[in-house]
Amino acid sequence: MPSYSNPAAVVDSGSMSSVFTETESGWHVVKIERYSQTKGVLGVGACFKSTVFSAGGHRWRIGYYADGYADDTDDCIGFELFLVDHPDHDDAADDDVKAKFVFTLLDQAGQPVAAYTAASEVGTFSSAVPSWGFESFIERTELESKYLHDDDSFSVRCDVTVYKDSRRENLITATPPPPSRSCARVAVRLILWLILLVACRVVFGYIC
């Protein structure tokens, strides 16, 4: 008796996933009042620090280097961002924090000065490296001649973006239905009918 072999069905399935990083942002404006009185007080390499502020789920301070960050940049004013998450030490962090930040000089109307906007790359703040910044944010003579406010002050805004852990999500998993077996059923029925026809002719001598 002839036999019919049904070939294995090929099932094609697919899926989609998304990998992304969550971020959280915040900003703080520090106003340097009585600017002229801040010069020559701390010396090169020392900074005034702002009050603690929160941004991106962490606590920070801004360091203002009135006399320069280093000897080779003592003609410039520098700014630095400090992570201060640790409860007992102002400049220490419990865990590593990945973040980027932007320092922007503001004019007397509180609008950003595009020429003095400094953006960092994504960096890691930790207990070993709790701060990052720009040691040559603006030349002192440039600030005093163009951007110092009438009340002997100036303001800088700091925007902080903190990068959280990466996440993965499965979006779609799709498996198409197996191919139809209707053709196979038709073929089997046809073969059975032919077998029956041959049997009738052999046994009864006529076509059923």
C-alpha positions in Angstrom: 0.0 0.0 0.0 1.5 3.4 -0.9 2.3 5.6 2.0 2.3 9.3 2.3 5.1 11.1 4.2 4.2 14.6 5.6 7.4 16.8 5.5 8.3 18.5 8.8 6.7 21.9 9.0 9.2 24.8 9.2 8.1 27.3 11.9 9.5 30.8 11.6 9.4 32.8 14.8 10.7 36.2 15.8 11.0 38.7 18.7 12.0 42.3 19.5 13.7 43.8 22.5 14.7 47.2 23.6 17.9 48.2 25.5 17.9 51.7 27.0 19.3 53.8 29.8 17.2 55.9 32.1 18.4 59.4 33.0 17.3 61.9 35.6 18.2 65.6 35.4 18.2 68.7 37.5 19.9 72.1 37.6 21.2 74.7 40.1 22.1 78.4 39.7 25.0 79.7 41.8 25.3 83.5 42.1 28.7 84.9 42.9 27.9 88.1 44.9 30.5 90.8 45.7 32.8 89.2 43.1 35.6 91.6 43.6 35.9 90.6 47.3 36.4 86.9 46.3 39.6 87.5 44.4 42.9 86.9 46.3 41.2 85.3 49.3 41.7 81.6 48.9 44.6 81.5 46.3 45.2 79.2 43.4 43.8 75.7 43.7 41.2 76.5 46.4 37.5 77.0 45.8 34.4 78.5 47.4 31.6 76.0 47.5 27.9 76.4 47.0 25.2 75.1 49.2 24.3 71.4 48.6 21.6 70.9 46.0 19.8 67.8 44.6 19.8 66.8 41.0 19.3 63.4 39.4 18.6 61.7 42.7 22.0 62.7 44.2 23.5 65.6 46.2 26.0 68.0 44.7 28.0 71.2 45.3 29.6 73.6 42.9 33.2 74.7 43.4 34.1 78.3 42.3 37.9 78.9 41.8 38.1 82.6 42.0 41.9 82.7 41.8 42.3 79.8 39.3 42.4 76.1 39.5 46.1 75.7 38.8 49.2 78.0 38.3 49.0 77.7 34.6 45.4 78.8 34.5 45.4 81.4 37.2 44.2 84.0 34.8 40.9 82.1 34.4 38.0 81.4 36.7 37.2 77.7 37.1 34.1 75.7 38.1 33.8 72.2 39.4 31.0 69.8 40.2 31.3 67.8 43.4 29.2 64.7 44.3 28.5 64.9 48.1 26.2 61.8 48.7 28.2 60.6 51.7 26.5 61.8 55.0 29.8 62.3 56.9 32.1 63.8 54.2 31.2 66.7 51.9 33.3 65.4 49.0 32.8 61.7 49.1 30.4 59.3 47.4 28.9 56.0 48.6 28.6 54.5 45.1 29.8 55.3 41.6 27.6 57.7 39.8 27.7 58.2 36.0 26.7 61.7 35.0 27.4 64.6 32.6 27.0 68.2 33.3 26.9 71.6 31.7 28.1 75.0 33.1 26.5 78.0 31.5 27.2 81.7 32.2 24.1 83.8 32.6 23.8 87.4 31.5 22.1 90.1 33.5 18.7 89.0 32.2 19.3 85.5 33.3 19.7 84.2 29.8 22.5 81.8 28.8 25.6 83.1 27.1 26.3 80.6 24.3 30.0 81.5 24.1 30.4 80.4 27.7 28.6 77.1 27.8 30.8 74.2 28.7 29.5 70.6 28.5 31.2 67.5 29.8 31.3 64.0 28.6 29.7 61.3 30.7 32.0 60.7 33.6 32.1 58.6 36.8 31.9 60.3 40.1 33.2 58.1 43.0 34.8 58.3 46.4 38.2 58.2 44.6 37.2 60.9 42.0 34.3 62.9 43.5 34.5 65.9 41.2 34.9 67.0 37.6 35.0 70.4 36.1 36.4 73.1 33.9 39.5 74.8 35.1 39.5 77.5 32.4 35.8 78.3 32.2 36.3 82.0 31.5 39.2 84.4 31.5 39.0 86.8 34.4 39.4 89.9 32.2 36.7 88.7 29.8 34.2 88.3 32.7 35.1 91.7 34.3 34.9 93.6 31.0 31.7 92.1 29.5 29.7 89.9 31.8 30.1 91.2 35.4 26.7 92.6 36.5 26.2 96.1 37.7 25.9 94.9 41.3 29.4 93.2 41.2 28.0 89.8 40.7 27.5 87.1 38.1 25.6 83.8 37.9 26.4 80.4 36.5 23.9 77.6 35.9 24.8 73.9 36.2 22.7 71.2 34.6 23.3 67.7 35.8 22.1 64.5 34.0 22.6 61.2 35.9 22.6 57.9 34.0 20.8 55.1 35.8 21.3 51.4 35.1 20.6 50.1 31.6 17.4 48.1 31.2 16.2 45.5 28.7 12.6 44.9 27.8 11.1 42.2 25.5 8.6 44.0 23.3 7.2 41.3 21.0 7.5 37.5 20.7 5.6 36.2 17.7 5.3 32.7 16.3 3.3 32.4 13.1 0.8 29.5 12.8 2.1 26.4 11.2 1.4 26.0 7.5 -1.9 24.6 6.5 -2.2 20.8 6.1 -5.2 20.9 3.7 -3.1 20.0 0.7 -1.8 16.9 2.6 -5.3 15.8 3.4 -6.4 16.1 -0.2 -3.4 14.1 -1.4 -4.1 11.3 1.1 -7.8 11.1 0.1 -6.8 10.9 -3.6 -4.4 8.0 -2.9 -7.1 6.1 -0.9 -9.6 6.6 -3.7 -7.2 5.3 -6.3 -6.5 2.2 -4.2 -10.2 1.6 -3.8 -10.7 1.9 -7.5 -8.0 -0.6 -8.3 -9.4 -3.1 -5.7 -12.9 -2.9 -7.3 -11.6 -3.6 -10.7 -9.6 -6.6 -9.5 -12.3 -8.1 -7.4 -15.5 -7.3 -9.2 -14.2 -6.6 -12.7 -15.7 -3.2 -13.0 -15.2 0.4 -12.0 -16.8 1.4 -8.7 
